[in-house]
Amino acid sequence: MRSIWFVAAFAALMLSPLSAMSQTAPSKPGSIFRDCSDCPEMVVIPSGSFMMGESAEDQDKWHEENGIRGTENPVHKVTIKKPFALGKFEITHDEFAAFVKDTHYAQHSDMCLRLVPNSEVEVPRGGHFQPDVSSIQMVGLGWRNPGFPQTGRDPVICVDWVDAENYAHWLSKKTGQNYFLPSEAQWEYAARAGTTTAFYWGDNPDDACKYENVGDQSFAKMFHITTTPAMFHCDDGFPFTAPVGSFKPNPFGLYDMLGNAWEWTAECSHPNYDGAPSDESAWEGGDCARHQIRTPGWEHDSRSGRVTNHFGEPTDSLANAGGFRIARALP
């Protein structure tokens, strides 16, 4: 696994005085602030408690495969002891581009996983929506060109965990504040936003398209999906990524928490929640060749769209549904 990037560019980077936008972050829950002109907008998330995870029996209601069943339990109480800030949106293409320009950052690979209909490939190679769609590595694909057009306001994708960590370190250095990838507990607490249902809007997956860009009928039509009953039956109008904030926010004022792009978290991969922390801290240990991913992307179905869904991906995985959201410590 590559080490976190602390190249000479950081040592040579002369930090100018912080932008006039930079100020002491507000403490009122729901307040929105930004530390610099090209920094992400942040939302203050209150402290509180919630029940994290889902029982195996409840997972069965969503027809989870045997390999997934049990990964979200035991259900356990988590107390978020201290307010923190979380990105109002996923990190955008333009925000990541500002980081790359400032640091001359280069990714380790230009081979990003791309979904293609099986009719376009000779040999299917796996993929979540088999037998209709395969995931294949495509040379020349990366965050600049993920395989379909994006605007500067679309979430950056084809970025791995180390890319996300490097962005957080750069932003911390630039602003003098502590930015980081959220722990799974912070992420799920913020995504739930006080709700207890399968999705933050309720239990009906067909309401998803009011709130999220998901694996819907636009996606199904684009990729010739015909055999996956768990596809969202609504139509959000976007077969690929959508500009951030295109849909309704959750009750905490956060957008795209259950769609648009996967989001890396701080944790190395664990098979379930046995021994998980009871507070907001990132769980130490685990399989650090993989890191935990939260939220489904634009291509995922209703089983994966639940707020409790989590899974591990190789730390150096590049996929054209994979992005991230940033967190920030508050005084």
N, C-alpha and C positions, 0 to 999 in steps of 0.2 A: 504494500500500500504506500502510496506516495506520502511524504511528510507534508505538514502544513507549510505553506509557502511564505518564507521570510527572506526574500531575495534582497539584493543590494538596493533595489528600487525604493524599498521602504526607508533604508538608511539615508538615501540621498533625497528623499521626499521632504522638502521644506514645507512645514505646515504653516499656511498663512492664517491670520486671525479668523476665527470662525465667522461664518456668515451672520448678517444681522438677524437672520431667522433663528439662529442658535440661541437658546435661552434655557433657563431652568424649566424642565418639563412640568406641565400641569399635573396635579395629583387627582383631580376629580374624575371618577370613572366616566368613560365615554368621551373625554376630551381628546382632541386631535391636535398633533403638533408635528413639526418637521425641524430637524437640526441644521439643515443647510438646503440650498436651493435644488440640488440634485439628490438629496437624501429622500428615502421613502417616507410617506406619511405614516404616523404611528398613532395608535389608539390606546388609551389608558384602560387596562383591564383590572377590575377590583379583586381584592382577596376574597376567599370564600371556600366552601367545601362542595364536593360532588362525589358520586359513585362512578368510578372509572371501570370500563370494560363491559362485557355482556356475557351472560351465562351460556354454556354450551347448548342448553335447551332452547334459549331464545335464538341462538345462531341457527339452530335447526329450522326455525320458521323461515329463514332466508335460504334454505336448501344449500347450506355451506358444504363443500366437499370435505371428505374425511381429513384431508391434509390441512384444512383450515380450522375445522371445528376444535374448539378448546383453546385457541390462541389468544382469546380475549378474556380469559378468566384465570384465576378467580376475580370476581367483581370485588372491588375494594374501595374503601373511603379514602379520598385524597383531600388534603387541606392545602390550599394555596395561601401560604402565610403572608405573603407580601405582594402588593400590586406590582404589575409590570406593564410594559407596553408591547404591543404586537402590531405588525404591519397591517394597515388598513386593507392593503392589497398584497398579492404576491409580487415579488420583485419583477419589475418589467424589463423588457428588452432594452429600453433606453437607459434605465438605471444601471443595469449590468454593463452596458456599453460605456458608461461614464467611468466605471471601475477599470475596465480594460484599457481605456484611453489613458487614464491617469497613471496606471502601473505597467503598461505594456504586457499585461498578463497573457499567457498562452496556455491553452488547454493541453492535456496529455494526449488527446486523440481527436481525430476528425471522423470517427466512425460511430455514428449515433444510431440507436435502434429505431426503426421506423415500422409502423404497421402497414401492411399491404394486403389486399384481398388475395386469397389463395389462387384465384383465377389468373393472377399476374406472376406467380412464382411456380417453378416446376415441382419443387419439393417443399411441402409445409414444414416449418421448423419450430413449431410450438406457438404459444401466444394465448392470451387469456380467452379469446373468443373462438377458439377452434370449435368446429372445423371450417369456419368461414374466413378467418384472418390469421396471418402469421406475423411474428416479430422478426425482422431481419436487420442485420447491421448493414448500413449503407456508407460506403467510403465518400468522404467529402461533405458529410452532414455534421453540423454542429450548431451552436447557439445562434450564429449568424444566418444559417440556412438549415432549418430543421426539416425541410422537405415539403413545406407549404408556406404561402405568404403570411407574414405577420406585420402588424403595425408596431410602432414604438411603445404603445400602451398594452400590447399583449404580454402575457407572462413570459419571461425568459425560460427556455426549455433546452434540452440537451446539455444540462449542467449536472455534474456529479456532486457528491457530498463534499469533496475537497474544494471544488469551485465555490460552493456555498460558504464553507468555512473561511476561505480566503476573502470573499466579499465582506463577511462580517468583520474580519480583522482589519481590512482596509477602512471600513466605515468607522470602526472604533478609533483607529489612528487619525482619521480625517476630522472627526468631531470631538474627540476627547471623551466620548461616552462609551459605555459597555454594551456593544451589540453582540448578539449571539444567535445561534439556532435554538429554537424553543425545545424544551424537554417535551416528551410525549404527554406528560400530565398537564403542562401548561397549554399545549396545543388542544387536547381534548376538552379541557375546561373551557377554553375560549371558544371552541367550535360549538359546544353544547349551549353556552351562554344561558345557563339556568334551566334548560329544558331536560326532559328525561325520555324523549321519544327516539325512534330510530334515526330520524333526521331532525334538525333543529326546527323545521317547519311542521313537524308532525310525523305520522306513520305512513302516509300515503306517498309512495314513490312517484306517482304520476303528477304530483304537484312540483316536482323538482325543477321543471323548466321555467318557473317563475323566479327561481332563486339561484340556479346554477347552470353552468355549461357542462353537460354530462354525455354519457353514451346513449344518446336519444335516437329519435327516428331520422334526424338529419345525418347523424353518424351512420346509422344502419343502412340508409340509402346509399351513402357515399362508398361504404365498404361492402355492400351486398350481404349484409347480415340477415340471415333467415332462420337460424336454428337456436338462438339464445333467448329463452323466454324471459330472462331477467333483465333484458334491455329496458331502459326507461321508455314508456309508451308515449310520452309527450314529445314535442318538437321545440327545441330551444333556438333553432335557426342557425346554429354554428356547427358544421361538421368537424372543425378543428378548434384551435384555441379562439377565445373571444377577448376583446379588450377588457382589461380588469375593470370591475365595477359596472358591467353591463346588465347585471341582474340585481335583485333585492339583497340587502345585507341581512346578516343574522341579528339577533337581539342585542348583541354587543357592538353593532355597527361595523362588523368585519365582512368583507366581500369575498366570494369564491372560496369559502372554507370547505365546501364539499364538491368541488369541481374545478374545471379549467386545467390545473396542473397538479401532479403529485407534489408533496412538500417534504423535504428532508427534515429530520429532527436531530437532536444532539445524540440520541442513544445508539449504541451498538445493538445488534440484534439479539433478542431473547425469544425463546420459544413460546412463553406465556408470561403471566404476571406473578408467578410464584416468587416471593421475595422482593417484589417491586416496592419502591419508596412510597411512603404515605404522605409525602409533601411534594412540592413542585420541582425538587432537585432532579437532575438528569441521572438516570440509573447507571451506575458504574458496572464494569465488567461486560460479559457477553461476547458475542462473536463480532469482532471489530473489522472483519473482512466484509461485513454487511452492516448497514445502518437502517434504522427504522424510517419508514415512509408513512406519511399520513395524507389523507384526503384522496379521493379518486381523481383521475384526470378527465380530460374531455372525451376519453374513449371507454370509460369504465361503466359497468352496469350497476343495478340497484343493490346487489349484494355487497359490492365494494363501496357503494356510496353511503353506507351507514356511518354515523359519527364515530362509532367504536372501532371501525375497521382499521387494522394496522398490519403491516407486513414488512419484512426486511428485503432490501435490495443490495447487491454488491456495491461497496463504497465507491468504486470507480465506474458505476453504471451510467451510461449516457442514453437517454431515451427521449423521444420527441413528445413525451407527455410529462417529463420530469423537471420540476422547478423547485422553488423554495420561497419561504416567507421568513422575515427576520424579526427577532425580538430585541428588546432593550431593557436594561435594568433601570429602575427609578430610584431616586434618593431615599 
